[in-house]
């Protein structure tokens, strides 16, 4: 519509609520009465919470900072900086008169639409907005009387909607490993090795849980360390109480959510050395790898003061932290181990693989959508991108199968969907539907090429295509982020140019891959020394009874007494 002249714009708007709940929406403009605003916020017995709005649609990397609720955090005017338009400095205050004095029950009322659009403010008005917003925040935090001291401080509170969403997302990501990833991998290997894969994934879930609780969380998200690795002040989750809050959720939930990422990352690597690596070698390698690779990567990208985050690296849900690191670690492991003696792919139970694929796909909503750390538009767009990229990659993979063999492969289309999910992971919250489609198409072509052509040419036995799907997918998505996150393709990154962000992303991806390769090799050599000089099971076990019986003394499929492998009764001799 037409712009409203400044003289005709209202100085303040009031939205109607219930008799005891009045919301006051103040527009940062030259005509605001700061004295009236301060006195309103200082009413006795009311607790006010004021917040500067974030730029819509552009979520930050996860894990920006932690707020200790035990010490009330005072909103400082520095949260409103020069250059902000009125849409970013609009503030909403909801005062809950039904709560007693000092209560933290009054929460921020989020403004769905800015009261004054940036384009509707004349040039002079835009120039004055930052200064007046600064003064408004300062006035709002000045108590009028001792009884209204609570209005001068903002008590960090938990957002129940955000908490509920992250609780669900945490369960979804754990569901990705047990049973999702376990079933996906177990169905592809030979029947005599299925139980070993299930056992490795299940055991890693337990081991990583303990490691994360003891030191992992602290090394990843402590503020006491440096830009490469965190300190040990949060070891054994010290200092985390019911009052501890990370952004808008309990810090305990944040730690639990991040634990599920720490669980699935080493479990992904299992797919590259199935059917030949000893159980104790798997456990030792993954444990050492977490300290050498995962914890530093997590801290540098998502942790407070992380090196990569400071350089402008964007990784919404783990393209660098999870997929590049796991993919490179898997490739190094496969190369050091060497190929299987029986290298032909014989899927033991494709039904199990298809079920596992479905579990992974559904769980990825928590993986990507949950990384928004809020129940809102960012999470919604992340889930939209996840769905589109997975479907596009699976379709492209299947089309290529038909073109080459004349048949659509169930294993192929399932693998293609996982490739799309891995590729969209670093970009999920930064891209729109068009960008997600581009990522899915690229994943279906590039990941398939590496999984089939490159692997065969160079002869490395990446048994279940961990490097080809997760490593290449994560690398591809990280490098494409600068392009697909641009507003040109419907993305939400307006902070940097397409070229600048692409250079940052590619540099981070290459650096992570190189470091991970060196660190992974060192971990394998140390594991080899610890486990008796050999990482592999004996050749007889690999070609004969299989890892199920040799490592665990159990089997997935047991025959009842008097039954042959074909399910028919064993004929009696001499009859």
C-alpha positions, 0 to 999 in steps of 0.5 A: 500500500501507500506509505503513511506520512510521518505526521499521520503515523500513530506513536504507539499501537496497543493490541487487545488482550484479556482483562489482566493481560495487556500487550504494548507494542512500541514502534521505534520512531522519532515520535515515541515518548520515552518517559511514558514507555519507561513508566509503563515498563516499571509498573509495580509487580510486573516482570518485563522481558525485552528482546531485539528481534533477529533478522527473519529467516537467517538462523545462526550456527547452533550453539552460539552461547549459554545463559545461566538462569541462576544469574539474571541476564540484563539486556544491554543496549548493545544488542541494538546496533547502528544500521538496524532498520525499524523491523529489527528494533521493534520490541514487544513487551507482555506484562502479566498482571496475574503473576506475583512480583518477581515472577518470571512467568511473563515472557517475550511476546514475539512480534510476527510482523514488524510494526513499521516496515523498513521501506515505510520509514523516510530517510530521516526516520531511518537515520534516527531509528537506531539511536532512539531504539538504543534510548528506548531500551535504556529507558525501559531498563531503568527501574522507577522504584525498588518494587519494580526492580524486577522490570530492570532485569531479564530473567532467562526463561525456557520456551516450552514450545522450543523445549518440546520440539527439541525433546522430539528432535532428540528422540528422532536423532537417537532413532536414526542410530538405533534402530535406523542406521543399524538396520540400514547397514545390517540389511546390506551385509551378508547374513553371517555378519549382520549381528556384528553390525547391529552390535557395533552400532548398539555398542557405540551408542553406549560408549559415546553416551558415556564419553559425552557425559564425562568429557565430550560435552565440555570439550565441545561446548565449554567456554573455558578452552580456546578456539580449537577445543573446549575446557574441562570445566563442564566435565561430568556436566558440572554446573548444569542444573535445572536452572541452566538455560541454553538460549531458550531450552534447558542446557541439559536438553541441549547437551542431550541433543548434541549427544545424539550427534556424537553417537551417530557420527562414529556409527556412520564409519562402521559401514566402511569396515564391516565384515572384516574389522575386529569388534575391539578395534572398532571400539578403540578406533571410534573412541580415539577418533572422537577425541582427535576429530569430532570434539575439536570439529564440534567446538570449532564450528558450533562451540563458543568462540569456535575458530571456524565460526569466527571465520564465518563458516556456516554449518547448520546441522553437521555437514562439516562436523558429522558428514565430512569427518565421518566420511573421511574417517571411513575412507582412511579406515577402509584404506588401512584395512584393505578390501574384504576377501569376499568383496562381492555385494550380497545383501542379506535382507533388503527389507531391513535396509528399506526399513532402516532407510525410512527410519533415517529419513524420518529421523533426519527431521530432528537432525536438520529441523531440530538444529534450528533450536526453536519451533518456528519458521527456521525449523519448518524451512529446514524440514522442507529442504530436507524432504525435497533434497532427499526425494530429488536425490533418490529420483535422480539416482534411480533414473541413472540406474534405469538408464544404465541397467534398464531396471530401478534398484531398490538399494539404489533409490534408498542410497540416493535418498541418504545422499540427498539427506547428507548433502542438504544437512549443512544448508538446511536452515539457510536455503529455500525449496529451490536450493534444496532441489538443486542440492538433491539433484547434485547429490544424486549425480555426484554421490553416485559417481563416487560410490560406483565409478571412483570406488571401482577405479581406485579399488578401495573397499568402502563397503557400504559407501560411507565416503561416497554418500556421507563424505562426498555429500557433506563436502558437496553441500558445504561447498554449495552452501554459498550458492544455494543460500544466496537470495538469488536462489531463494536462500536466506544468507544476506550477510555475505556475497555468494562468492565470498561465502563459497570461498569460506565454505570450500576452505573449511571443507578442504581443511577439515578433510585434510586434518581428519585424514591425518588424525584418523590414520594416527588413531588407526595406528594407535588402535592397531598397537593397542589391539595386538597388532591387527585390526582384522579378524582372521581370514578363516573367520572372514571367509568361513563362519563370519563375524557374528560367531567369531566375535560374539558367538551368536547369529541373527538367524538360528536353525531349530534342531533337525532343520536344514538351511532351506527350512526343510527337515533333515532327511534321516540317514538309512531311511 
